[in-house]
Amino acid sequence: MRVTTALKRADARNNRDQIIAATLIAFREQGVDVPMKEIADRAGVGVGTLYRHFPDRDALIAETAQSYLADLAGLAATAWREEGAAWAALSRFLHACAERRVGALAAAIEPNLHAEIRADPRLREVRAAIVELVERMTRAAQADGAMRADVEPGDVARLMTLQVYTRPDESYVDAVHRVVEIVLAGLRAG
């Protein structure tokens, strides 16, 4: 009995994770109005399973935003922890944001979240963690002399949502790398 219950819980968690992953991609590609059936199909689950986990679109948007923001906070924390200098951490973080197309996802999700962010303490907390890490990396990079003194943490936050257009004949990763390096060159001191 316990094994069966544990397997059911693991299966439910897996379905939920698949739904969130599919939703992140669908929202990034098509916006938040993508049909729920399409999200379920992308996740490889039935619509009933989707609605068991998320009773309505607002619940799905809120949980997707939580996942998206938690991922950003994790990226920032990992860059800060693993890189030897603030500039390297900030550069790594901005590259990761552009590669993950944070701008497209933010454009899809954020307009729907302003009231939700004020109401949900989980979203406020994770958003505050991101802001704090971006501020810390920015100020430390400036203190180290690596970043221009006139750049504000808010400027860096806006760069997190940088969207890069790529032609059909070019690699997205290569295009992102080049564009982010040009942006970083503009942020460097001296």
MILUM-922580 format. One record per residue: residue number from 1; chain; x, y, z of N, C-alpha, C, CB in turn. Coordinates in steps of 0.001 Angstrom, whole numbers. Glycine has a CB too. Example, Ala and Ser with C-alpha at 12.3 -4.5 7.8 and 13.67 -1.06 7.14 Angstrom:
% residues 2
k / c / nx / ny / nz / cax / cay / caz / cx / cy / cz / cbx / cby / cbz
1 / A / 13190 / -5690 / 7800 / 12300 / -4500 / 7800 / 13200 / -3300 / 7800 / 11308 / -4473 / 9046
2 / A / 12850 / -2250 / 7080 / 13670 / -1060 / 7140 / 12900 / 30 / 7870 / 14084 / -598 / 5725
***
This chain:
% residues 190
k / c / nx / ny / nz / cax / cay / caz / cx / cy / cz / cbx / cby / cbz
1 / A / 819 / -1198 / 0 / 0 / 0 / 0 / 864 / 1263 / 0 / -933 / -2 / 1206
2 / A / 1875 / 1323 / 866 / 2730 / 2508 / 924 / 3494 / 2706 / -379 / 3711 / 2398 / 2090
3 / A / 3960 / 1610 / -963 / 4695 / 1702 / -2223 / 3787 / 2253 / -3312 / 5258 / 323 / -2634
4 / A / 2560 / 1759 / -3388 / 1606 / 2227 / -4387 / 1305 / 3711 / -4181 / 308 / 1402 / -4323
5 / A / 1100 / 4133 / -2954 / 822 / 5546 / -2664 / 2024 / 6414 / -3034 / 465 / 5737 / -1170
6 / A / 3218 / 5961 / -2701 / 4428 / 6711 / -3035 / 4594 / 6827 / -4544 / 5663 / 6042 / -2417
7 / A / 4312 / 5751 / -5272 / 4402 / 5791 / -6732 / 3381 / 6754 / -7328 / 4200 / 4392 / -7314
8 / A / 2175 / 6770 / -6769 / 1142 / 7690 / -7252 / 1568 / 9134 / -7021 / -207 / 7414 / -6553
9 / A / 2136 / 9400 / -5829 / 2590 / 10761 / -5538 / 3719 / 11175 / -6480 / 3053 / 10870 / -4077
10 / A / 4655 / 10255 / -6717 / 5765 / 10542 / -7624 / 5247 / 10786 / -9036 / 6782 / 9386 / -7621
11 / A / 4273 / 10000 / -9469 / 3674 / 10180 / -10790 / 2961 / 11524 / -10876 / 2692 / 9036 / -11100
12 / A / 2258 / 11895 / -9827 / 1564 / 13190 / -9802 / 2566 / 14343 / -9855 / 686 / 13308 / -8537
13 / A / 3654 / 14234 / -9095 / 4693 / 15278 / -9127 / 5314 / 15364 / -10519 / 5793 / 14994 / -8068
14 / A / 5556 / 14201 / -11133 / 6126 / 14182 / -12466 / 5175 / 14845 / -13471 / 6438 / 12741 / -12889
15 / A / 3888 / 14525 / -13380 / 2903 / 15157 / -14270 / 2894 / 16669 / -14072 / 1490 / 14580 / -14019
16 / A / 2911 / 17099 / -12823 / 2901 / 18534 / -12513 / 4142 / 19208 / -13093 / 2830 / 18763 / -10980
17 / A / 5301 / 18592 / -12914 / 6549 / 19146 / -13451 / 6507 / 19208 / -14980 / 7756 / 18301 / -12987
18 / A / 5948 / 18177 / -15612 / 5828 / 18171 / -17071 / 4894 / 19287 / -17549 / 5315 / 16804 / -17559
19 / A / 3826 / 19508 / -16810 / 2884 / 20572 / -17177 / 3561 / 21928 / -17077 / 1631 / 20532 / -16275
20 / A / 4276 / 22164 / -15990 / 4973 / 23453 / -15830 / 6013 / 23635 / -16928 / 5648 / 23545 / -14438
21 / A / 6793 / 22616 / -17217 / 7818 / 22715 / -18271 / 7175 / 23019 / -19625 / 8639 / 21404 / -18356
22 / A / 6083 / 22328 / -19939 / 5386 / 22575 / -21207 / 4783 / 23974 / -21242 / 4287 / 21528 / -21427
23 / A / 4278 / 24417 / -20111 / 3676 / 25752 / -20027 / 4722 / 26837 / -20236 / 2984 / 25946 / -18673
24 / A / 5893 / 26670 / -19635 / 6968 / 27651 / -19828 / 7289 / 27818 / -21307 / 8231 / 27227 / -19060
25 / A / 7379 / 26709 / -22019 / 7685 / 26767 / -23451 / 6525 / 27381 / -24226 / 8001 / 25362 / -23993
26 / A / 5310 / 26942 / -23937 / 4133 / 27451 / -24657 / 3943 / 28944 / -24425 / 2872 / 26694 / -24225
27 / A / 4074 / 29385 / -23175 / 3923 / 30815 / -22879 / 5006 / 31622 / -23583 / 3978 / 31065 / -21357
28 / A / 6231 / 31111 / -23580 / 7332 / 31829 / -24227 / 7082 / 31949 / -25726 / 8673 / 31118 / -23966
29 / A / 6541 / 30895 / -26339 / 6335 / 30891 / -27787 / 5053 / 31584 / -28222 / 6325 / 29485 / -28288
30 / A / 3954 / 31447 / -27420 / 2644 / 31892 / -27887 / 1929 / 32843 / -26946 / 1783 / 30718 / -28120
31 / A / 2476 / 33092 / -25775 / 1796 / 33944 / -24812 / 888 / 33134 / -23903 / 995 / 35015 / -25529
32 / A / 260 / 33811 / -22949 / -526 / 33105 / -21923 / -1901 / 32660 / -22396 / -688 / 33984 / -20723
33 / A / -2290 / 33029 / -23590 / -3601 / 32631 / -24091 / -3584 / 31313 / -24858 / -4147 / 33709 / -24973
34 / A / -2454 / 30617 / -24853 / -2365 / 29326 / -25528 / -3438 / 28396 / -24938 / -925 / 28703 / -25376
35 / A / -4119 / 27632 / -25769 / -5174 / 26753 / -25248 / -4638 / 25738 / -24228 / -5848 / 26013 / -26402
36 / A / -5422 / 25507 / -23188 / -5033 / 24562 / -22141 / -4827 / 23166 / -22728 / -6099 / 24521 / -21025
37 / A / -5618 / 22789 / -23707 / -5475 / 21486 / -24363 / -4101 / 21358 / -24995 / -6566 / 21287 / -25427
38 / A / -3628 / 22430 / -25617 / -2299 / 22393 / -26233 / -1210 / 22204 / -25178 / -2042 / 23681 / -27030
39 / A / -1360 / 22852 / -24037 / -389 / 22682 / -22948 / -411 / 21232 / -22475 / -698 / 23652 / -21763
40 / A / -1593 / 20688 / -22276 / -1707 / 19289 / -21843 / -1054 / 18361 / -22861 / -3190 / 18899 / -21641
41 / A / -1314 / 18592 / -24137 / -710 / 17760 / -25186 / 817 / 17848 / -25148 / -1228 / 18186 / -26574
42 / A / 1345 / 19063 / -25012 / 2799 / 19246 / -24943 / 3392 / 18524 / -23744 / 3146 / 20732 / -24877
43 / A / 2635 / 18503 / -22646 / 3110 / 17860 / -21417 / 2946 / 16348 / -21455 / 2371 / 18420 / -20218
44 / A / 2173 / 15856 / -22415 / 1935 / 14418 / -22503 / 953 / 13921 / -21457 / 3232 / 13674 / -22365
45 / A / 15 / 14798 / -21064 / -1008 / 14424 / -20081 / -2373 / 14786 / -20648 / -767 / 15136 / -18703
46 / A / -3404 / 14283 / -20020 / -4755 / 14642 / -20425 / -5155 / 15986 / -19839 / -5746 / 13562 / -19997
47 / A / -6170 / 16598 / -20425 / -6660 / 17886 / -19932 / -7158 / 17749 / -18495 / -7786 / 18424 / -20842
48 / A / -7773 / 16615 / -18172 / -8245 / 16383 / -16811 / -7108 / 16412 / -15805 / -8970 / 15057 / -16727
49 / A / -5975 / 15838 / -16176 / -4793 / 15860 / -15301 / -4308 / 17290 / -15115 / -3657 / 14980 / -15885
50 / A / -4287 / 18052 / -16195 / -3878 / 19458 / -16088 / -4796 / 20194 / -15111 / -3904 / 20149 / -17482
51 / A / -6100 / 20036 / -15263 / -7047 / 20752 / -14397 / -7056 / 20221 / -12962 / -8446 / 20658 / -14977
52 / A / -6660 / 18968 / -12756 / -6531 / 18459 / -11380 / -5423 / 19197 / -10643 / -6246 / 16938 / -11380
53 / A / -4360 / 19523 / -11370 / -3233 / 20236 / -10767 / -3457 / 21746 / -10730 / -1957 / 19927 / -11528
54 / A / -4102 / 22271 / -11759 / -4299 / 23718 / -11906 / -5750 / 23963 / -12304 / -3312 / 24330 / -12969
55 / A / -6586 / 24365 / -11351 / -8022 / 24462 / -11612 / -8422 / 25501 / -12663 / -8720 / 24774 / -10345
56 / A / -7539 / 26483 / -12910 / -7853 / 27489 / -13933 / -6555 / 28092 / -14471 / -8777 / 28608 / -13351
57 / A / -6690 / 28912 / -15482 / -5526 / 29527 / -16134 / -4738 / 30391 / -15151 / -5972 / 30375 / -17339
58 / A / -5421 / 31130 / -14282 / -4717 / 31982 / -13323 / -3818 / 31164 / -12402 / -5718 / 32783 / -12494
59 / A / -4294 / 30015 / -11955 / -3470 / 29141 / -11102 / -2253 / 28649 / -11874 / -4298 / 27934 / -10583
60 / A / -2447 / 28315 / -13144 / -1336 / 27848 / -13976 / -336 / 28978 / -14207 / -1856 / 27307 / -15326
61 / A / -820 / 30179 / -14474 / 69 / 31323 / -14674 / 872 / 31589 / -13400 / -739 / 32583 / -15080
62 / A / 208 / 31587 / -12254 / 903 / 31861 / -10986 / 1984 / 30817 / -10706 / -103 / 31896 / -9821
63 / A / 1674 / 29542 / -10913 / 2662 / 28494 / -10654 / 3797 / 28524 / -11678 / 1990 / 27122 / -10662
64 / A / 3468 / 28857 / -12910 / 4503 / 28977 / -13931 / 5423 / 30146 / -13603 / 3875 / 29159 / -15328
65 / A / 4837 / 31246 / -13150 / 5647 / 32398 / -12746 / 6549 / 32037 / -11579 / 4751 / 33587 / -12372
66 / A / 6014 / 31296 / -10619 / 6819 / 30859 / -9469 / 8005 / 30024 / -9948 / 5952 / 30042 / -8466
67 / A / 7761 / 29104 / -10857 / 8827 / 28250 / -11379 / 9855 / 29074 / -12141 / 8246 / 27160 / -12286
68 / A / 9371 / 29980 / -12974 / 10240 / 30834 / -13784 / 11102 / 31728 / -12896 / 9404 / 31692 / -14748
69 / A / 10511 / 32332 / -11884 / 11276 / 33198 / -10988 / 12239 / 32396 / -10121 / 10333 / 34007 / -10103
70 / A / 11823 / 31223 / -9661 / 12716 / 30374 / -8863 / 13925 / 29943 / -9702 / 11954 / 29127 / -8329
71 / A / 13694 / 29656 / -10981 / 14785 / 29292 / -11873 / 15761 / 30455 / -12022 / 14240 / 28870 / -13246
72 / A / 15234 / 31673 / -12189 / 16099 / 32854 / -12296 / 16902 / 33063 / -11015 / 15262 / 34109 / -12603
73 / A / 16245 / 32921 / -9882 / 16944 / 33079 / -8597 / 18049 / 32036 / -8471 / 15950 / 32956 / -7409
74 / A / 17765 / 30818 / -8905 / 18779 / 29767 / -8867 / 19955 / 30061 / -9784 / 18165 / 28443 / -9243
75 / A / 19656 / 30571 / -10978 / 20729 / 30940 / -11908 / 21619 / 32020 / -11315 / 20146 / 31420 / -13240
76 / A / 20995 / 33043 / -10723 / 21763 / 34143 / -10130 / 22596 / 33652 / -8948 / 20822 / 35274 / -9678
77 / A / 21998 / 32854 / -8079 / 22707 / 32352 / -6901 / 23870 / 31450 / -7302 / 21745 / 31589 / -5982
78 / A / 23658 / 30599 / -8302 / 24720 / 29698 / -8754 / 25866 / 30498 / -9374 / 24167 / 28671 / -9773
79 / A / 25539 / 31471 / -10199 / 26583 / 32302 / -10805 / 27376 / 33023 / -9719 / 25967 / 33323 / -11790
80 / A / 26687 / 33591 / -8743 / 27348 / 34323 / -7659 / 28255 / 33392 / -6853 / 26300 / 34979 / -6733
81 / A / 27763 / 32201 / -6572 / 28506 / 31243 / -5749 / 29700 / 30643 / -6501 / 27576 / 30124 / -5280
82 / A / 29544 / 30354 / -7774 / 30574 / 29611 / -8503 / 31623 / 30469 / -9194 / 29928 / 28754 / -9513
83 / A / 31292 / 31694 / -9511 / 32255 / 32542 / -10214 / 33162 / 33237 / -9196 / 31524 / 33591 / -11106
84 / A / 34383 / 33488 / -9584 / 35348 / 34083 / -8667 / 35240 / 35594 / -8520 / 36711 / 33743 / -9113
85 / A / 34523 / 36227 / -9410 / 34413 / 37688 / -9377 / 32989 / 38092 / -9724 / 35424 / 38348 / -10358
86 / A / 32597 / 39242 / -9224 / 31236 / 39735 / -9459 / 30963 / 39937 / -10949 / 31010 / 41051 / -8704
87 / A / 31926 / 40484 / -11678 / 31726 / 40708 / -13116 / 31477 / 39387 / -13839 / 32948 / 41425 / -13728
88 / A / 32249 / 38369 / -13507 / 32075 / 37048 / -14134 / 30706 / 36476 / -13788 / 33192 / 36072 / -13682
89 / A / 30264 / 36652 / -12543 / 28945 / 36158 / -12128 / 27841 / 36874 / -12892 / 28746 / 36346 / -10613
90 / A / 27948 / 38189 / -12979 / 26945 / 38978 / -13684 / 26914 / 38628 / -15169 / 27219 / 40470 / -13500
91 / A / 28069 / 38464 / -15764 / 28150 / 38098 / -17180 / 27510 / 36734 / -17422 / 29616 / 38087 / -17653
92 / A / 27834 / 35781 / -16580 / 27263 / 34437 / -16705 / 25746 / 34485 / -16571 / 27859 / 33493 / -15646
93 / A / 25266 / 35243 / -15603 / 23829 / 35348 / -15363 / 23113 / 35975 / -16558 / 23561 / 36168 / -14099
94 / A / 23654 / 37054 / -17107 / 23010 / 37700 / -18262 / 23031 / 36791 / -19492 / 23707 / 39034 / -18586
95 / A / 24110 / 36057 / -19686 / 24146 / 35078 / -20782 / 23041 / 34035 / -20589 / 25540 / 34383 / -20856
96 / A / 22913 / 33513 / -19375 / 21900 / 32479 / -19098 / 20488 / 33022 / -19316 / 22045 / 31956 / -17651
97 / A / 20250 / 34248 / -18903 / 18918 / 34851 / -19103 / 18579 / 34942 / -20586 / 18856 / 36256 / -18463
98 / A / 19527 / 35408 / -21389 / 19273 / 35539 / -22833 / 19110 / 34173 / -23488 / 20415 / 36311 / -23514
99 / A / 19950 / 33210 / -23103 / 19850 / 31870 / -23686 / 18516 / 31214 / -23370 / 20984 / 30991 / -23184
100 / A / 17973 / 31466 / -22182 / 16691 / 30882 / -21772 / 15488 / 31693 / -22240 / 16648 / 30749 / -20272
101 / A / 15752 / 32758 / -22953 / 14696 / 33617 / -23499 / 13772 / 34155 / -22408 / 13879 / 32849 / -24531
102 / A / 14399 / 34620 / -21352 / 13656 / 35186 / -20225 / 12789 / 36352 / -20691 / 14621 / 35648 / -19116
103 / A / 13282 / 37129 / -21638 / 12515 / 38274 / -22128 / 11187 / 37883 / -22734 / 13314 / 39028 / -23140
104 / A / 11182 / 36827 / -23525 / 9933 / 36374 / -24144 / 8962 / 35870 / -23093 / 10209 / 35272 / -25174
105 / A / 9479 / 35150 / -22117 / 8617 / 34629 / -21065 / 8097 / 35762 / -20182 / 9372 / 33596 / -20218
106 / A / 8971 / 36703 / -19846 / 8544 / 37846 / -19037 / 7467 / 38644 / -19760 / 9743 / 38751 / -18704
107 / A / 7638 / 38824 / -21062 / 6647 / 39566 / -21840 / 5293 / 38866 / -21828 / 7128 / 39746 / -23279
108 / A / 5306 / 37539 / -21778 / 4053 / 36777 / -21770 / 3419 / 36750 / -20386 / 4299 / 35352 / -22253
109 / A / 4234 / 36549 / -19353 / 3696 / 36319 / -18012 / 3511 / 37598 / -17204 / 4599 / 35389 / -17262
110 / A / 4497 / 38459 / -17205 / 4502 / 39604 / -16295 / 3261 / 40505 / -16371 / 5705 / 40425 / -16567
111 / A / 2753 / 40835 / -17550 / 1571 / 41711 / -17556 / 376 / 41114 / -16811 / 1169 / 42014 / -18982
112 / A / 335 / 39812 / -16681 / -772 / 39144 / -16001 / -536 / 38977 / -14508 / -1014 / 37797 / -16622
113 / A / 628 / 39374 / -14021 / 1001 / 39043 / -12656 / 1022 / 40178 / -11658 / 2297 / 38441 / -12671
114 / A / 891 / 41392 / -12048 / 1118 / 42485 / -11107 / 269 / 42371 / -9848 / 840 / 43799 / -11780
115 / A / -1009 / 42116 / -9950 / -1843 / 41935 / -8757 / -1461 / 40652 / -8036 / -3337 / 41910 / -9133
116 / A / -1136 / 39614 / -8787 / -761 / 38323 / -8206 / 537 / 38439 / -7406 / -609 / 37263 / -9309
117 / A / 1495 / 39196 / -7929 / 2769 / 39360 / -7225 / 2539 / 40026 / -5869 / 3760 / 40194 / -8074
118 / A / 1686 / 41025 / -5837 / 1400 / 41697 / -4554 / 671 / 40769 / -3591 / 562 / 42966 / -4785
119 / A / -108 / 39840 / -4102 / -926 / 38977 / -3243 / -213 / 37695 / -2810 / -2200 / 38617 / -3959
120 / A / 713 / 37190 / -3581 / 1341 / 35896 / -3292 / 2722 / 36102 / -2674 / 1451 / 35042 / -4579
121 / A / 2879 / 35777 / -1405 / 4171 / 35997 / -746 / 5313 / 35182 / -1374 / 4054 / 35653 / 728
122 / A / 5007 / 34006 / -1945 / 6063 / 33216 / -2589 / 6658 / 33954 / -3776 / 5517 / 31861 / -3041
123 / A / 5804 / 34590 / -4586 / 6297 / 35325 / -5745 / 7082 / 36554 / -5310 / 5137 / 35732 / -6656
124 / A / 6577 / 37243 / -4286 / 7297 / 38426 / -3779 / 8666 / 38035 / -3249 / 6486 / 39128 / -2669
125 / A / 8737 / 36933 / -2498 / 9997 / 36504 / -1904 / 11029 / 36136 / -2957 / 9764 / 35329 / -984
126 / A / 10636 / 35356 / -3944 / 11598 / 34934 / -4953 / 12007 / 36110 / -5826 / 11017 / 33811 / -5814
127 / A / 11078 / 36999 / -6102 / 11411 / 38199 / -6878 / 12389 / 39073 / -6102 / 10134 / 39000 / -7223
128 / A / 12158 / 39220 / -4799 / 13062 / 40005 / -3947 / 14455 / 39380 / -3909 / 12494 / 40118 / -2516
129 / A / 14522 / 38049 / -3907 / 15822 / 37368 / -3908 / 16589 / 37678 / -5191 / 15636 / 35843 / -3753
130 / A / 15896 / 37703 / -6319 / 16541 / 38024 / -7596 / 17050 / 39459 / -7571 / 15560 / 37817 / -8779
131 / A / 16203 / 40375 / -7135 / 16580 / 41792 / -7074 / 17815 / 41966 / -6193 / 15405 / 42653 / -6533
132 / A / 17819 / 41305 / -5042 / 18940 / 41433 / -4110 / 20230 / 40906 / -4732 / 18640 / 40684 / -2804
133 / A / 20176 / 39770 / -5425 / 21371 / 39208 / -6056 / 21871 / 40085 / -7205 / 21079 / 37798 / -6568
134 / A / 20960 / 40623 / -8001 / 21367 / 41511 / -9100 / 22009 / 42769 / -8527 / 20149 / 41883 / -10002
135 / A / 21420 / 43323 / -7468 / 22012 / 44503 / -6828 / 23398 / 44183 / -6280 / 21103 / 45017 / -5696
136 / A / 23531 / 43043 / -5617 / 24820 / 42655 / -5030 / 25880 / 42477 / -6114 / 24672 / 41354 / -4216
137 / A / 25529 / 41764 / -7197 / 26498 / 41560 / -8272 / 26889 / 42878 / -8923 / 25934 / 40608 / -9322
138 / A / 25895 / 43743 / -9158 / 26162 / 45034 / -9791 / 27078 / 45883 / -8932 / 24859 / 45780 / -10059
139 / A / 26728 / 46041 / -7665 / 27535 / 46884 / -6759 / 28944 / 46320 / -6573 / 26843 / 47011 / -5389
140 / A / 29056 / 45005 / -6474 / 30376 / 44393 / -6301 / 31223 / 44558 / -7563 / 30234 / 42899 / -5948
141 / A / 30620 / 44395 / -8746 / 31353 / 44587 / -9999 / 31816 / 46034 / -10129 / 30477 / 44196 / -11208
142 / A / 30993 / 46967 / -9676 / 31393 / 48376 / -9691 / 32513 / 48629 / -8681 / 30184 / 49285 / -9386
143 / A / 32403 / 48065 / -7495 / 33435 / 48229 / -6468 / 34768 / 47636 / -6922 / 32989 / 47571 / -5155
144 / A / 34707 / 46571 / -7703 / 35921 / 45949 / -8236 / 36522 / 46746 / -9394 / 35617 / 44532 / -8695
145 / A / 35780 / 47725 / -9896 / 36253 / 48518 / -11022 / 35988 / 47884 / -12373 / 37704 / 48764 / -10879
146 / A / 35188 / 46828 / -12391 / 34910 / 46123 / -13654 / 33725 / 46709 / -14405 / 34654 / 44656 / -13384
147 / A / 32794 / 47349 / -13695 / 31569 / 47853 / -14314 / 31486 / 49375 / -14164 / 30325 / 47179 / -13684
148 / A / 30932 / 50003 / -15186 / 30723 / 51444 / -15147 / 29936 / 51838 / -13903 / 29994 / 51916 / -16410
149 / A / 30300 / 52939 / -13304 / 29661 / 53403 / -12066 / 28259 / 53953 / -12303 / 30517 / 54469 / -11409
150 / A / 27951 / 54353 / -13529 / 26644 / 54957 / -13796 / 25553 / 53931 / -14109 / 26762 / 55923 / -14943
151 / A / 25889 / 52654 / -14097 / 24906 / 51604 / -14361 / 24192 / 51269 / -13058 / 25582 / 50333 / -14971
152 / A / 22880 / 51273 / -13093 / 22069 / 50947 / -11921 / 21646 / 49477 / -11970 / 20824 / 51868 / -11841
153 / A / 21390 / 48881 / -10827 / 20876 / 47509 / -10822 / 19603 / 47356 / -11661 / 20602 / 47067 / -9393
154 / A / 18769 / 48389 / -11699 / 17565 / 48347 / -12531 / 17891 / 48233 / -14012 / 16722 / 49582 / -12290
155 / A / 19003 / 48850 / -14425 / 19442 / 48717 / -15819 / 19804 / 47262 / -16117 / 20655 / 49647 / -16105
156 / A / 20511 / 46644 / -15180 / 20897 / 45247 / -15344 / 19649 / 44365 / -15362 / 21861 / 44807 / -14212
157 / A / 18680 / 44672 / -14503 / 17433 / 43896 / -14474 / 16723 / 43962 / -15824 / 16500 / 44412 / -13359
158 / A / 16729 / 45126 / -16453 / 16110 / 45243 / -17776 / 16875 / 44415 / -18815 / 16054 / 46722 / -18213
159 / A / 18193 / 44341 / -18662 / 18990 / 43540 / -19604 / 18738 / 42051 / -19443 / 20471 / 43826 / -19416
160 / A / 18235 / 41637 / -18286 / 17886 / 40224 / -18093 / 16820 / 39790 / -19090 / 17393 / 39979 / -16654
161 / A / 16022 / 40722 / -19577 / 14929 / 40390 / -20489 / 15277 / 40692 / -21949 / 13677 / 41151 / -20093
162 / A / 16562 / 40828 / -22224 / 17034 / 41060 / -23580 / 16536 / 39946 / -24499 / 18577 / 41147 / -23613
163 / A / 15940 / 40344 / -25612 / 15474 / 39359 / -26592 / 16320 / 39506 / -27854 / 13943 / 39547 / -26913
164 / A / 16772 / 38397 / -28361 / 17667 / 38386 / -29512 / 16965 / 37719 / -30686 / 18994 / 37656 / -29178
165 / A / 16868 / 38461 / -31759 / 16324 / 37898 / -32994 / 17444 / 37145 / -33709 / 15716 / 39018 / -33916
166 / A / 17121 / 35975 / -34218 / 18093 / 35240 / -35023 / 17469 / 34909 / -36370 / 18560 / 33945 / -34297
167 / A / 18287 / 35040 / -37384 / 17839 / 34660 / -38725 / 17715 / 33141 / -38789 / 18825 / 35185 / -39822
168 / A / 16919 / 32635 / -39698 / 16753 / 31177 / -39806 / 18065 / 30435 / -40077 / 15766 / 30859 / -40906
169 / A / 19043 / 31114 / -40680 / 20296 / 30446 / -41033 / 21384 / 30574 / -39969 / 20808 / 30997 / -42326
170 / A / 21056 / 31111 / -38770 / 22089 / 31251 / -37746 / 21714 / 30540 / -36456 / 22348 / 32715 / -37464
171 / A / 22701 / 30224 / -35688 / 22517 / 29538 / -34411 / 22035 / 30538 / -33363 / 23836 / 28856 / -33952
172 / A / 20972 / 30159 / -32651 / 20465 / 31030 / -31590 / 21532 / 31250 / -30520 / 19192 / 30430 / -30960
173 / A / 22196 / 30191 / -30108 / 23212 / 30289 / -29049 / 24340 / 31216 / -29483 / 23776 / 28891 / -28698
174 / A / 24794 / 31097 / -30726 / 25870 / 31960 / -31216 / 25426 / 33423 / -31276 / 26334 / 31496 / -32602
175 / A / 24210 / 33644 / -31753 / 23698 / 35015 / -31837 / 23566 / 35629 / -30447 / 22337 / 35041 / -32558
176 / A / 23038 / 34864 / -29502 / 22893 / 35358 / -28130 / 24257 / 35696 / -27545 / 22176 / 34315 / -27245
177 / A / 25204 / 34806 / -27742 / 26540 / 35042 / -27195 / 27120 / 36354 / -27728 / 27477 / 33867 / -27537
178 / A / 27016 / 36549 / -29022 / 27568 / 37777 / -29631 / 26863 / 39020 / -29106 / 27445 / 37720 / -31165
179 / A / 25544 / 39007 / -29069 / 24795 / 40183 / -28621 / 25075 / 40477 / -27144 / 23284 / 39974 / -28846
180 / A / 25081 / 39463 / -26312 / 25338 / 39681 / -24888 / 26760 / 40197 / -24687 / 25117 / 38375 / -24083
181 / A / 27705 / 39692 / -25436 / 29085 / 40201 / -25306 / 29173 / 41674 / -25703 / 30050 / 39368 / -26177
182 / A / 28431 / 42090 / -26713 / 28401 / 43498 / -27106 / 27789 / 44337 / -25972 / 27591 / 43684 / -28429
183 / A / 26701 / 43856 / -25381 / 26069 / 44558 / -24274 / 27033 / 44657 / -23093 / 24768 / 43846 / -23853
184 / A / 27688 / 43551 / -22758 / 28625 / 43547 / -21632 / 29778 / 44510 / -21873 / 29166 / 42136 / -21390
185 / A / 30239 / 44599 / -23115 / 31317 / 45542 / -23433 / 30875 / 46974 / -23132 / 31737 / 45410 / -24919
186 / A / 29610 / 47259 / -23368 / 29072 / 48588 / -23059 / 28938 / 48858 / -21570 / 27733 / 48752 / -23708
187 / A / 28853 / 47810 / -20767 / 28737 / 47958 / -19316 / 30093 / 48046 / -18608 / 27952 / 46801 / -18753
188 / A / 31152 / 47595 / -19291 / 32463 / 47550 / -18643 / 33010 / 48939 / -18357 / 33442 / 46785 / -19505
189 / A / 33725 / 49027 / -17280 / 34386 / 50284 / -16911 / 35587 / 50484 / -17827 / 34826 / 50280 / -15404
190 / A / 35904 / 51755 / -18058 / 37126 / 52082 / -18817 / 37023 / 51732 / -20245 / 38304 / 51395 / -18245
***
